Amino acid sequence: DIASVLLDGLGMEPLGSVLPKAFCECSDEKLMRSLRLLPRKEVDVILQEEGKVEARCQFCGKVYRMGPEEVENRLSEAQGDPSKDEDFGL
């Protein structure tokens, strides 16, 4: 309907329509990627002070929590450059 108003008089025909829906691509993998961008000392301080790493997606509100063992394991197994999208199939 909005497109009809905006394009009135231009002789445009709609090719199709798409219904918008909320979809978030957040994941614990993206949290780990973000953690890997921080200096290791900062990650260690967070774990020491908080006892865990916790982050909330600002789009969908999902909360991710990881304890010290999980963070340590995942950091030691991490591959690719966290600053490069191509290393993560993006």
NUMARPA-505706 format. One record per residue: residue number from 1; residue in one letter; x, y, z of N, C-alpha, C, CB in turn. Coordinates in steps of 0.1 Angstrom, whole numbers, plus 5000, padded with zeros to 4 digits. Glycine has a CB too. Example, Ala and Ser with C-alpha at 12.3 -4.5 7.8 and 13.67 -1.06 7.14 Angstrom:
# residues 2
NODE  resi  resn   n_u   n_v   n_w  ca_u  ca_v  ca_w   c_u   c_v   c_w  cb_u  cb_v  cb_w
NODE     1     a  5132  4943  5078  5123  4955  5078  5132  4967  5078  5113  4955  5090
NODE     2     s  5128  4978  5071  5137  4989  5071  5129  5000  5079  5141  4994  5057
# end
This chain:
# residues 90
NODE  resi  resn   n_u   n_v   n_w  ca_u  ca_v  ca_w   c_u   c_v   c_w  cb_u  cb_v  cb_w
NODE     1     d  5008  4988  5000  5000  5000  5000  5009  5013  5000  4991  5000  5012
NODE     2     i  5019  5013  5008  5028  5024  5009  5035  5026  4995  5038  5023  5020
NODE     3     a  5039  5015  4989  5046  5015  4976  5036  5021  4966  5051  5002  4972
NODE     4     s  5024  5018  4966  5014  5023  4957  5013  5038  4957  5000  5017  4959
NODE     5     v  5013  5043  4969  5013  5058  4971  5025  5064  4966  5011  5061  4986
NODE     6     l  5037  5059  4970  5050  5065  4966  5052  5064  4951  5061  5058  4973
NODE     7     l  5047  5053  4944  5050  5051  4930  5038  5055  4921  5054  5037  4928
NODE     8     d  5028  5061  4927  5016  5065  4919  5020  5073  4907  5007  5073  4928
NODE     9     g  5015  5069  4896  5017  5077  4883  5029  5072  4875  5018  5091  4886
NODE    10     l  5037  5063  4881  5049  5058  4874  5046  5045  4866  5060  5056  4884
NODE    11     g  5034  5040  4867  5031  5028  4859  5038  5015  4864  5034  5030  4845
NODE    12     m  5041  5015  4876  5049  5004  4882  5039  4992  4886  5057  5008  4894
NODE    13     e  5043  4980  4883  5035  4968  4887  5043  4961  4897  5032  4960  4874
NODE    14     p  5037  4957  4908  5044  4949  4918  5048  4935  4913  5035  4947  4931
NODE    15     l  5060  4931  4916  5065  4918  4911  5062  4907  4922  5080  4918  4909
NODE    16     g  5060  4911  4934  5057  4902  4945  5057  4909  4958  5067  4890  4945
NODE    17     s  5055  4902  4968  5055  4909  4982  5061  4900  4992  5040  4912  4986
NODE    18     v  5067  4906  5002  5074  4899  5012  5068  4903  5026  5089  4901  5012
NODE    19     l  5064  4894  5034  5060  4898  5047  5072  4899  5057  5049  4888  5053
NODE    20     p  5074  4910  5063  5085  4912  5072  5083  4903  5084  5088  4927  5075
NODE    21     k  5094  4898  5089  5093  4890  5102  5106  4892  5110  5090  4875  5100
NODE    22     a  5105  4892  5122  5117  4894  5131  5125  4881  5131  5113  4897  5145
NODE    23     f  5137  4882  5127  5146  4871  5127  5160  4875  5132  5147  4864  5113
NODE    24     c  5165  4869  5142  5178  4873  5147  5188  4862  5144  5177  4876  5162
NODE    25     e  5200  4866  5140  5211  4857  5137  5221  4856  5148  5218  4860  5124
NODE    26     c  5217  4860  5160  5227  4859  5171  5230  4844  5175  5222  4867  5184
NODE    27     s  5242  4842  5181  5245  4829  5184  5257  4829  5194  5250  4820  5172
NODE    28     d  5259  4818  5201  5270  4817  5210  5283  4818  5203  5269  4804  5219
NODE    29     e  5283  4814  5190  5295  4815  5182  5299  4829  5180  5293  4808  5168
NODE    30     k  5289  4838  5178  5292  4852  5176  5297  4858  5189  5280  4859  5171
NODE    31     l  5292  4854  5200  5297  4858  5213  5312  4855  5215  5289  4852  5225
NODE    32     m  5315  4842  5211  5329  4838  5212  5338  4846  5203  5330  4823  5209
NODE    33     r  5333  4849  5191  5340  4857  5181  5343  4871  5188  5333  4859  5168
NODE    34     s  5333  4877  5194  5335  4890  5201  5345  4889  5212  5321  4895  5206
NODE    35     l  5344  4878  5220  5354  4877  5231  5368  4876  5226  5350  4864  5239
NODE    36     r  5370  4869  5214  5383  4868  5209  5389  4881  5204  5383  4858  5197
NODE    37     l  5380  4891  5201  5385  4904  5197  5390  4912  5209  5374  4912  5190
NODE    38     l  5386  4908  5221  5391  4915  5233  5405  4909  5237  5382  4913  5245
NODE    39     p  5413  4918  5243  5426  4913  5248  5423  4902  5258  5435  4924  5255
NODE    40     r  5432  4892  5259  5430  4880  5267  5429  4884  5282  5441  4870  5265
NODE    41     k  5437  4895  5286  5437  4900  5299  5423  4904  5303  5447  4911  5301
NODE    42     e  5416  4911  5294  5403  4916  5297  5393  4905  5300  5397  4925  5286
NODE    43     v  5394  4894  5291  5385  4883  5293  5388  4876  5306  5387  4872  5281
NODE    44     d  5400  4875  5310  5404  4869  5323  5399  4877  5335  5419  4868  5324
NODE    45     v  5399  4891  5334  5394  4899  5344  5379  4898  5345  5397  4914  5341
NODE    46     i  5372  4897  5334  5357  4895  5334  5354  4882  5342  5351  4895  5320
NODE    47     l  5361  4871  5338  5359  4858  5344  5362  4858  5359  5367  4847  5337
NODE    48     q  5372  4865  5362  5376  4866  5376  5366  4874  5385  5390  4872  5378
NODE    49     e  5362  4885  5379  5353  4894  5387  5338  4889  5387  5353  4908  5381
NODE    50     e  5334  4884  5375  5320  4880  5374  5318  4864  5376  5315  4884  5360
NODE    51     g  5328  4857  5373  5327  4842  5374  5321  4836  5362  5318  4838  5386
NODE    52     k  5318  4844  5352  5312  4840  5339  5312  4851  5329  5297  4835  5341
NODE    53     v  5310  4848  5317  5308  4858  5306  5293  4858  5303  5317  4855  5293
NODE    54     e  5287  4870  5303  5273  4871  5300  5271  4882  5290  5264  4873  5312
NODE    55     a  5263  4879  5280  5259  4890  5270  5245  4888  5266  5269  4889  5257
NODE    56     r  5239  4900  5262  5225  4900  5258  5224  4906  5244  5216  4908  5268
NODE    57     c  5217  4899  5235  5216  4904  5221  5207  4916  5222  5209  4893  5212
NODE    58     q  5211  4927  5216  5203  4939  5216  5192  4939  5206  5212  4951  5213
NODE    59     f  5191  4929  5198  5180  4928  5188  5169  4920  5194  5185  4922  5175
NODE    60     c  5172  4907  5198  5161  4898  5202  5161  4897  5217  5163  4885  5196
NODE    61     g  5171  4901  5224  5171  4900  5239  5176  4887  5245  5157  4902  5244
NODE    62     k  5180  4877  5236  5184  4865  5241  5197  4867  5249  5187  4855  5230
NODE    63     v  5198  4860  5261  5210  4861  5269  5219  4849  5268  5206  4863  5284
NODE    64     y  5232  4851  5266  5242  4840  5265  5251  4841  5277  5250  4842  5252
NODE    65     r  5253  4829  5283  5262  4828  5295  5272  4817  5293  5254  4826  5308
NODE    66     m  5284  4819  5296  5295  4809  5295  5303  4810  5308  5303  4811  5283
NODE    67     g  5306  4798  5314  5314  4797  5325  5329  4797  5321  5311  4785  5333
NODE    68     p  5338  4798  5331  5352  4799  5328  5357  4787  5320  5360  4800  5341
NODE    69     e  5353  4775  5324  5358  4763  5317  5354  4763  5302  5353  4750  5323
NODE    70     e  5341  4767  5299  5337  4767  5285  5344  4778  5278  5321  4770  5285
NODE    71     v  5346  4790  5284  5353  4800  5277  5368  4796  5274  5353  4813  5285
NODE    72     e  5374  4790  5284  5388  4785  5282  5389  4775  5271  5393  4779  5295
NODE    73     n  5380  4765  5271  5380  4754  5261  5378  4760  5247  5369  4744  5264
NODE    74     r  5368  4769  5246  5365  4774  5233  5375  4784  5227  5351  4782  5233
NODE    75     l  5382  4791  5236  5393  4800  5232  5405  4792  5227  5397  4809  5243
NODE    76     s  5407  4781  5234  5419  4772  5230  5416  4765  5217  5422  4762  5241
NODE    77     e  5403  4762  5214  5400  4755  5202  5397  4764  5190  5388  4746  5204
NODE    78     a  5396  4777  5193  5392  4787  5182  5402  4788  5171  5391  4801  5189
NODE    79     q  5396  4789  5159  5404  4790  5146  5399  4802  5138  5402  4777  5138
NODE    80     g  5407  4807  5129  5403  4818  5121  5406  4831  5128  5389  4817  5117
NODE    81     d  5406  4842  5120  5408  4855  5125  5394  4861  5129  5415  4864  5115
NODE    82     p  5391  4864  5141  5378  4869  5145  5375  4883  5139  5377  4870  5160
NODE    83     s  5385  4890  5134  5382  4903  5128  5379  4902  5113  5394  4912  5129
NODE    84     k  5379  4890  5107  5376  4888  5093  5364  4880  5091  5388  4882  5086
NODE    85     d  5353  4886  5085  5341  4879  5082  5343  4866  5074  5331  4888  5075
NODE    86     e  5352  4867  5064  5354  4856  5055  5359  4843  5062  5364  4859  5044
NODE    87     d  5365  4845  5074  5369  4833  5082  5358  4826  5089  5380  4837  5092
NODE    88     f  5346  4832  5088  5334  4827  5095  5322  4825  5085  5330  4836  5106
NODE    89     g  5325  4825  5072  5315  4822  5063  5304  4833  5061  5308  4809  5066
NODE    90     l  5308  4845  5065  5299  4857  5064  5301  4865  5052  5299  4865  5076
# end
